[in-house]
Amino acid sequence: MLRRPFLFAVLLDAALLMLGGTAHAAAVVGQPAPAFRAAGADGRPIDLAAFRGKTVVLEWTNHDCPFVKKHYDSGNLPRLQQEAAAQGVVWLQVVSSAPGKQGHVDGATAQQLNRQRGAAPAGTVLDPQGAVGKLYGAQTSPHLFVIDAAGKLVYKGGIDSIPSSKADDIAKAQNYVRLALADVAAGRPVVQASTVPYGCSIKYGD
């Protein structure tokens, strides 16, 4: 028999996900970003609509993925998060790994990992059912999406131009997310609005 707190958490999670977007929404550059409301790692719901008026970055993550480790262990992603926050950008991690799959974490573990890695997201979305990930068509960890202040998706794709798990490649790569945020801040169209993501496949449930 399910314990009451666990059952309540499951029902709450399902209810929050049903409130966000529709099953047929898609993340299309130049179109409104799909809406969602989902559980946050700190126990509070995260509603994308609450950030209207600000640039938002969505970062799909899996702490056990070598490609994610590359960008965190090197300090690359924490620096990018800090730069974005200094510019008033809201950076949200999304964990879509299903229970029993690589990268699945509870809220407390997600927060502990961020403290250990020096990560600085504004929040972490827990998406164990994969609803938010599938809504956006997230394919890999990392997979990045940038939403402008009007709620329009202006970038989706990889973090940079060299699809490797080697930290030495970071300095040689074009950081697509940094470039996209610079374009948005300058009020100009994002030059490279869609790129090919790379990393580990999202560990959705069966």
C-alpha positions as CSV (number, residue, x, y, z in Angstrom):
1,M,0.0,0.0,0.0
2,L,1.3,3.5,-0.9
3,R,2.1,5.7,2.1
4,R,0.0,8.9,2.3
5,P,2.8,11.4,1.8
6,F,4.1,9.4,-1.2
7,L,0.7,9.1,-2.7
8,F,0.0,12.9,-2.2
9,A,3.4,13.7,-3.9
10,V,2.5,11.5,-6.9
11,L,-0.9,13.1,-7.2
12,L,0.4,16.6,-6.8
13,D,3.1,16.0,-9.5
14,A,0.5,14.7,-11.9
15,A,-1.8,17.6,-11.3
16,L,0.9,20.2,-11.8
17,L,2.0,18.6,-15.0
18,M,-1.6,18.5,-16.4
19,L,-1.8,22.3,-15.8
20,G,1.0,23.1,-18.1
21,G,0.6,23.2,-21.9
22,T,-1.1,20.6,-24.0
23,A,0.0,17.2,-25.2
24,H,0.3,18.5,-28.8
25,A,2.4,21.6,-28.0
26,A,5.9,21.7,-29.5
27,A,9.0,23.7,-29.0
28,V,9.4,25.6,-32.2
29,V,11.9,28.5,-32.6
30,G,10.1,31.7,-33.3
31,Q,6.9,30.4,-31.6
32,P,5.7,30.7,-28.0
33,A,7.6,28.4,-25.7
34,P,5.3,25.6,-24.4
35,A,3.9,26.4,-21.0
36,F,4.4,24.1,-18.0
37,R,4.0,24.0,-14.3
38,A,6.0,21.3,-12.5
39,A,7.5,20.4,-9.2
40,G,10.7,22.1,-8.2
41,A,13.6,20.5,-6.3
42,D,12.9,22.8,-3.3
43,G,9.3,21.5,-3.0
44,R,7.7,24.5,-4.6
45,P,6.1,24.4,-8.1
46,I,7.9,26.1,-11.0
47,D,5.6,27.9,-13.4
48,L,7.2,29.1,-16.6
49,A,4.5,31.8,-17.0
50,A,5.8,33.4,-13.7
51,F,8.9,34.5,-15.6
52,R,7.3,36.4,-18.4
53,G,9.2,39.6,-18.9
54,K,12.5,37.9,-18.3
55,T,14.8,35.8,-20.5
56,V,14.7,32.1,-19.5
57,V,17.2,29.3,-20.1
58,L,16.1,25.7,-19.8
59,E,18.9,23.2,-19.3
60,W,18.2,19.5,-19.4
61,T,20.7,17.7,-17.1
62,N,21.8,14.3,-15.9
63,H,24.6,14.4,-13.3
64,D,25.9,11.0,-14.3
65,C,26.3,11.8,-18.0
66,P,30.0,12.3,-19.1
67,F,29.0,15.2,-21.3
68,V,27.3,16.9,-18.4
69,K,30.2,16.2,-16.1
70,K,32.5,17.8,-18.6
71,H,30.7,21.1,-18.4
72,Y,30.2,21.1,-14.7
73,D,33.5,19.7,-13.5
74,S,35.3,22.2,-15.7
75,G,33.2,25.0,-14.2
76,N,31.9,25.9,-17.7
77,L,28.2,25.5,-16.9
78,P,28.3,27.2,-13.4
79,R,30.1,30.2,-15.0
80,L,27.5,30.4,-17.7
81,Q,24.7,30.2,-15.1
82,Q,26.4,33.0,-13.0
83,E,26.9,35.2,-16.1
84,A,23.2,34.7,-17.0
85,A,22.0,35.5,-13.5
86,A,24.1,38.7,-13.4
87,Q,22.2,39.8,-16.5
88,G,18.8,39.0,-15.0
89,V,18.3,35.8,-16.9
90,V,16.3,33.0,-15.1
91,W,18.2,29.7,-15.5
92,L,16.2,26.5,-14.9
93,Q,17.6,23.0,-14.9
94,V,15.3,20.2,-15.9
95,V,15.8,16.6,-14.8
96,S,13.7,14.2,-16.9
97,S,15.3,10.9,-16.0
98,A,12.7,8.4,-14.9
99,P,12.9,6.5,-11.6
100,G,15.4,3.7,-11.9
101,K,17.2,5.4,-14.8
102,Q,20.5,7.1,-14.9
103,G,20.4,10.7,-13.6
104,H,17.1,10.3,-11.6
105,V,17.3,12.3,-8.4
106,D,14.9,13.5,-5.7
107,G,14.8,17.2,-4.8
108,A,17.3,17.0,-1.9
109,T,19.8,15.2,-4.0
110,A,19.4,17.7,-6.8
111,Q,20.1,20.6,-4.5
112,Q,23.1,18.8,-2.9
113,L,24.6,18.1,-6.3
114,N,24.3,21.8,-7.3
115,R,26.0,22.9,-4.1
116,Q,28.8,20.4,-4.7
117,R,29.3,21.6,-8.3
118,G,29.0,25.3,-7.6
119,A,25.9,25.4,-9.9
120,A,23.8,28.5,-9.8
121,P,20.4,27.8,-11.4
122,A,17.4,29.8,-10.3
123,G,15.5,26.5,-9.9
124,T,15.5,22.8,-10.8
125,V,12.5,21.2,-12.4
126,L,11.9,17.6,-11.4
127,D,10.3,15.8,-14.4
128,P,10.4,12.1,-13.6
129,Q,7.4,11.4,-15.9
130,G,9.1,13.1,-18.8
131,A,6.2,15.4,-19.5
132,V,8.2,18.6,-19.7
133,G,11.0,16.9,-21.6
134,K,8.6,15.5,-24.2
135,L,6.7,18.8,-24.4
136,Y,10.0,20.4,-25.5
137,G,11.3,17.5,-27.5
138,A,14.4,17.4,-25.3
139,Q,16.8,14.8,-26.7
140,T,20.1,14.9,-24.8
141,S,21.7,16.1,-21.6
142,P,22.7,18.8,-21.9
143,H,20.0,20.2,-24.2
144,L,19.5,24.0,-24.0
145,F,16.5,26.2,-24.8
146,V,16.4,30.0,-24.6
147,I,13.1,31.9,-24.2
148,D,12.9,35.6,-24.6
149,A,11.0,38.1,-22.4
150,A,7.9,37.8,-24.6
151,G,7.8,34.1,-24.0
152,K,9.0,33.2,-27.5
153,L,11.5,30.4,-28.0
154,V,14.6,31.9,-29.6
155,Y,17.2,29.2,-29.3
156,K,17.3,25.4,-29.0
157,G,20.2,23.0,-29.3
158,G,23.6,22.2,-28.0
159,I,25.6,24.1,-25.5
160,D,28.5,24.6,-27.9
161,S,30.0,23.6,-31.3
162,I,32.3,20.7,-30.3
163,P,30.3,17.5,-29.4
164,S,32.8,15.8,-27.2
165,S,33.2,14.8,-23.6
166,K,36.7,16.3,-23.3
167,A,37.0,19.4,-21.2
168,D,40.0,20.6,-23.3
169,D,37.5,21.2,-26.2
170,I,35.5,23.8,-24.2
171,A,38.0,26.7,-24.9
172,K,38.0,25.9,-28.6
173,A,34.3,25.7,-29.0
174,Q,31.7,28.4,-29.9
175,N,29.3,28.6,-26.9
176,Y,26.0,28.8,-28.6
177,V,24.1,29.6,-25.5
178,R,26.3,32.5,-24.5
179,L,26.0,33.8,-28.1
180,A,22.3,33.5,-28.1
181,L,22.0,35.3,-24.8
182,A,24.2,38.1,-26.1
183,D,21.9,38.5,-29.2
184,V,18.8,38.6,-27.0
185,A,20.4,41.2,-24.6
186,A,21.2,43.3,-27.6
187,G,17.7,43.1,-29.0
188,R,18.7,41.4,-32.2
189,P,17.6,38.1,-33.7
190,V,19.6,35.1,-32.5
191,V,22.0,34.3,-35.4
192,Q,22.3,30.6,-34.7
193,A,18.8,29.8,-33.4
194,S,18.8,26.1,-33.8
195,T,21.8,23.7,-33.5
196,V,22.2,20.0,-33.0
197,P,22.3,19.0,-29.4
198,Y,24.8,16.5,-28.1
199,G,25.3,14.4,-25.0
200,C,23.6,11.4,-23.4
201,S,20.1,10.5,-24.5
202,I,17.3,11.6,-22.0
203,K,16.5,8.6,-19.9
204,Y,12.7,8.7,-20.3
205,G,10.6,6.0,-18.8
206,D,9.3,3.1,-20.9
